[in-house]
Amino acid sequence: MKLAVIGTGYVANVTGACFAAMGHHVVVGGLDKERIERLQEGIVPFYEEGLESIVKTEIENKHLRYTLDIRDACKDAEIIFLCISAQPLADGRMDTKHIAKILEDISQDFTEGYRLIVERNNLPVKTGDWLKAEVARYLPKDSTCTVEIASVPQFLREGHAVNDFYHPDRLIIGAESHHSKELLMELYQDLPAPILMTDITTAELIKHSTNAFLAMKISFMNSIGQLAEKCGADIEMVAKGLGMDKRISPHFLHAGIGYGGIFLPRDVQSLTYLASQYHLNLDLLKATETVNRYQRISFIERVEKACGGQLAGKTIAVWGLSYRPNTDDMRECPSTQIIWGLQNRGATVKAFDPIAMPAAEHKVRRVEFCENLYDCAKGADAIAILTEWPEFSQVNFSQLREATACRLIVDGRNLFNPARMQEQGFNYYSVGRKASLVEKVCTL
């Protein structure tokens, strides 16, 4: 099939490259000149394991092309994937002016034939209705073209997106006409996943509800983690016990510093705003946001308390910057707010992340970025773990003890067993578990 993908971001690039690798002819159009030029050279402007090799291969195979001319990208496409995010406004609405301008431009070429525009990104519920009205508004008066709208929400996890594209848990297809349903079924027929066919609005609500529910699970466990610390329970064992219940599942039950990234926070906010438009009060989602904000403040206070109640003049080594491992995404990232909070209380911050440091340089200031986790720990008063990168959990403690005199670790991701940390000679603070402190032996 001939496909067009509009956008230069995460979802657009994964969608375009993976469809091209399936043998379709894909043109990706976007307005970001720097990104398009890099993509034309086969360079993906963010880290996603396996994606860049696919892009380079499919450019060489002439299945994939990138252009700054969005009209050119769409002119021969039967299916157009809209992979552009709307930016949230202060009142919770989404700013869709740039999307309307793109629809105005591409609609000029909708003079005959058939076009199917597919929502792929996290646009607000009821966007399908808005898209139909906008396209009808901009179609040439003498057009005989049939333009339809559909929604196929993406459930890609950053760091695992290529695998998630080819092996999805399920496919949600929101479409209206028989032709659009058949077209999308044909496009996705080779992907091994159950398909749920719905109307457009239902598909949109499934996507937003999924992310909001996952955010709620995370905030619930963070709240229980606070309780576990007070009453002397172990939140890791609580999570394991909950996850053994088939009605609950073990996923997203980890206490820590809260959720981040672009998708969960935005969908929670979008649903809250939508509910207000129907005079509904989703207090559960408001509480989810409140708990998530507090969890970052709580971690800053945890570091401060571990440092003797005073951060002024202290050096904190931050291990991990991205909101999750295997990505360099710094959008809505807990680490940025935690670093700001540490600095505002007088601390000096050093940081190391295997991939995200170039992206982090645009998000945080006055931070010393280090070559590795051992250099980062040198001269530190405390080590704060903010991302669960595998190399952090596999740290060589002998090498760490040689690199630094610091024996204080505040772990926002619960990577280690507290008893083991005590054996290794570290004062260890985690989330939802008792602190593990090395006994000081006084010799006279």
N, C-alpha and C positions, 0 to 999 in steps of 0.2 A: 504494500500500500504506500501511497504518497502521504507523508505526515509532515505537519509543521508543528514546531514547539516554540512558544513565545516566552522568552525569559532567559536570563543568564545565570540564575542562581542554582541552588542545590537541587531542587526538584526538577528544574528544566534540564540540567545537564545529565542527571541520572536517567531521566525519562528518554531524552533524545538519544543518548549513546546506547542504552540497552535495547530500544526498539530497532536502532540501526543494526545492532549485532544480531537481531532476530531476522534480518534480511529485508527490512523495510527501508524505503528511501526517506530520509529525514533531513529537513532543513530547520536549523535553530536560528531564530531571529531575536535580536535584542538591541537595546539602545546604549548599553554600556560599552563604549568604544574600546577601552583598554581590555576589558574581559573578552570581547569578541575577537580582537586581534590576537590575544594569547591563545584562545581556543582554536583559532584558525591554524595555529602552529602546533596544535595538539597538547597545549599546556592547560590543565584544569586549574582554575584560580583558587581552589581550596583543596584540602586533603580529604580524599575518600578512597580507601584501599581498593585497588583494582580498576578504578574508573579511568585513569589517564591512559592506561594501556588499551582499553577498549576504544577510547576516543581516537587515539593515534591509528589504530588498526582500521577503524571504520572510515576515517578520512581517507586513508590509502585505498580502501576498497570502494571509495566513492559512494558509500551508503549514507554518509554524514557530511553535512556542510553547515557553515556558520556565516551569518550575514548581519550587517547593521540595518539592512532594508527589510523591515518587517512585512511590508506589502509583497516584496519579492518572495519571502519565505512562505507566504500563505497563498500565493496566487494559483498554484497548481495542486494544493493539498485538498484532499477530501475530508480529512480529519485534522482539526487544529486544536492542539493542547494549550490551554491557557495556564501557564505556570508562573504567575506573577502574584506576589503577596500584596495585600492592601495594608498600608501603614495605619496603626491605631491612632485615633485622635484623643484628646484629653477626656472627652465625655464617654469614651467607650466605642463610638462609631468608628468605621473604617473609611479611610480616605481612598476613594476609587476614581478620582479624577484622571489619573494617568491611564487607568484601564479603559475609561470611556474614550480617551483620545486615541488609543490603539484601535479600539473597535471602530471608531470613526474612519481611521485611515484604511484598515483592511476591508471594510464594508464597501468601499468604492469599487472594488474589483468583483464584488458579488453580483454579477449581472445575469448569470445563467448557471444552470447545473445545480449541484447540491454541495452544501458545506455543513459539517458537524463541528461545533465548538464545544470542547470538553473542559470543564473545570477540573484542574488537577491539584491546585494548591489550596492552602487553608484560607479560602475566602468565606465570608460570613454566610450563615444560613439565610436563605432567600436570595442569594446572589443569582441563582438560575433565573428567577423571575425578572430580576433587574437586567440581566444579560439579554433576555428575550426582548424586553422593551427598548434597550439601547440599540440593538441590531436593527430592529424594525424602524427605529428613528433615523438611522444613518443609511439604510439601503437606498440605492438609486431608485428614482421614481418608476423608471421603466424596467426594473429588474424582474426577471422571471426565476431568479435563484431561490431555491428552498434552503433556508438556514434553520438548523435545529440546535438545541442546547442539550448537553448531558453533563453528568457529574460522575467522575471516577476518582474518588478520594485516594490519596496516597497514604500508605502506612509505613513509610521508609524510616528506619532507624539510622541516624548518622553513625558512620563507622561500620555499618553492615548493610548499606543501601543496595549495593549490587546484588548481593545474595537475597535480600528482601524483595527486590524487584522480580527476580526469577523464581523465588519460592515463597510467595505470599501466603499468609494464614488464610486469607479469603480475599475475594474481589467483590467490591460493592459497585454496582453499575446503576446509576440513576438516569433513566432515559424514558422517553414518552412514546415515540412512534415505533412501529414494528421495524421499520428500516434502520433507525438508529440503534435499536437493540441488537439486530442481526449484525450490523456493521461492527459494533464493539465486541460482540461475542466472537466474531471471526478474528478480530485483532488479538484478543486475549486467549484464544483457544489452546495455544500451546503451553500456557502457564498452568502448572499443576496445583490448582486451588479451587475450592468450592466457590460458586458464584451466587450472590444474592442480588436479584434484580428488583429495583424499587423505583419510585418516582424520584425526581431530582431533589426536592426539599428533604425527603427522608434520607437520601444518601448524604447530603450535607450535614444533617443532624447526627447521623451515625458517626461521621468523622469527628465532629466537635465533641460529641458525648464520649467517645473513646478516649480522647486526650484529657478531657476534664475528669473522667473517672480514674485514669492513671494518676493524674495530679492529686486527686483526692486520696488515693491509696498511700501515696508518698507522704502527704501531710498527716494522714491518720497515724502512720507508723512513727513519724517524728513526734507527734503528740504523745503516743504511748511510750516512746523513748524517754521523754521527759519524766513520765510517771515511773518508768522502770528504774531510772537512776535514784529517784526519791525513795522508792520502797525496796531497793536492793535486788531487783530482778535483772536478768540479762536479756536485752532486746533482741540479740541475735537468736537466742533460743526461742523467744516469743515468736519471732518471725518464722523460724523453722516449724514450730508447732502450728502456726496459722496456715502456713503454706502446704502442710500435709492434708489439710481439709480440701477435698476436691471442689467444693463450692467456692473456694477463695483463690487457690493457685499461689505458687511461691513468688511470682513475678511482681516487681515494684513494691516489695515489702521491706526495703532496706532503709533504716533510719540513717540520717546524715545531715548534710547542710542544705537540703531542699532541692527541688527541681529547677532546671534552667533551660537554656535553649530557646528557640523561637516558637515552637509549636504548642507546648503545653501551656505556657503563660498566656499566649495570645488567644487560644481557644477557650480557656477559662474566662478571660475578659470578654470575649465575643459572646459567649453564652449568657453571661451575666447581663450584658447590655440588651441582648435580644429579649431576655425574660422581662426586663424593665419596660420594654415597648409593649408587652402584653399585660402589663400591670401585675407581673409575678415577681416574687421576691425569693431568689435562689440563695438563701442564707448559707446553705451548705457550701456552695462555691465561693461565697465571700469569705467564709471561715477558712477554706482551703488556701486562698491567697494570703490571708492574715497569718496563718501558721507558717507558710513558706517564707514570708518576710521575716518573721520572728526568728526562724531557725538560723538565719544568717547572723542576726544580731546576737543570738545566743552563742554562736560559735566564737564570735569576736570576744564576748565576755568570758568564754571558757578559756581562751588563750590568755586573756588578761589575768584571770584568776590563777592559772597555772604558773604565770610569771610573777607571782607574788602580789597581784593586785595593782600592778603598775606597768604600763607599756612604754612610757616615755623613756627614751634612751636605750630601749631594747631592740635587738635585731631578730626579725622573724624570717625563717627560711620557708618559703611556700613551695611545696611540691605539687604541681598540677595546676593548670590554668583553664583548660577547656572544660565545658560543663559535663562532659563524659569522655571516656577514652576513645581512641581511634578516630578523632576528629580534631580539627583546629578551630571549630566554631566557638566564637566568644560572645555571641548574641545572648542577651539576658542571662549572662553567666554569673553564678554565685561568687566566683573568685574575685570578680571586679569589685563587687560591693564589700566583700570581706577585706580585700586589700585597702580600699578607701577607708574602711572603718579602723583598721589597724594603724594606718598612717595618721588619721585624724586624732588618734589617742597617743600619738607621739612615737610610734614604732618606725624603724627603718625596715624595708622589705627587700629581700632577695627572692628570686623565683627561678624555677626550672620547670619546663614542660617539654616532652619529647618532640612535639610538633607545633604547638600553638603559640610559641613566643613571638614570631613575626606578627601574628594577628593581635596579640596582647599588647604590643607596643603602641597600638592605636587606641587602646582602651584604658590603660593605666599609665601614670606618670611617676617619676622618681622611684622606679624599681630597677634594681640591678639584676639583669638576666644572666644566668650562669650556664656553663657548658654541660654540666651534668649534676646529678642530685648530690654528689659528694662535695663538689665545689660550692654548691648552694648552701650546704650545711656548715661550711667553714665559718667560724666566728659568730655563729647564730646562738641566740639564747633559747630559742625554741624552734622546732620544726612543725609546720602546719600542713597536713595532707588534705588537699582539696579535690583531687581527681584520682580515681582508682586505676591508674595505669599499671599494667602487669609488672613493669620494672620496679615499681615502688614496693609491691608486695614481695618481690624477689630480691630485695636489697641485701647486700652482703654486710652484715652487722659488724664484722671484724674490720672491714674497710671503712665503714662509717665511723667507728670508734677511733680509728687512726686519723681520719680526716678532720674530726671536730671534737672539741671537749663538750659539746652540747649533749645532754642526756635527757632532754625533755621533748616528747613528741605529743602533739595534739592532733588526733586523727579524725577528720570529718567523714571518713568513708569506712571506718571499722575494718581495716585491712588485716590487723594482726590479733593474735590471741593475747589477752592481757597477761596471762601467766608466763607465756614465752617472753614477752617484752620485759617482764621483771627479771627473768633469768638472764636476759641479755644486758641487764644493767641500766634500763631506761625507765624513767618516770613516764607513764603512758596514760593519756586521757583520750577516751573515745566517746561515742554517742550512745546513750542508753545502757551503759555498763559502768561498773565501779572503776574508779581510777586504780591503776596498778602502780604502786610506788615502791621504789627501792629503799629499804631500810638503811638509815644512816647509822653506822657503827662508830661510836666515839672511842678513840684510843687515847689513853693518858700516858 
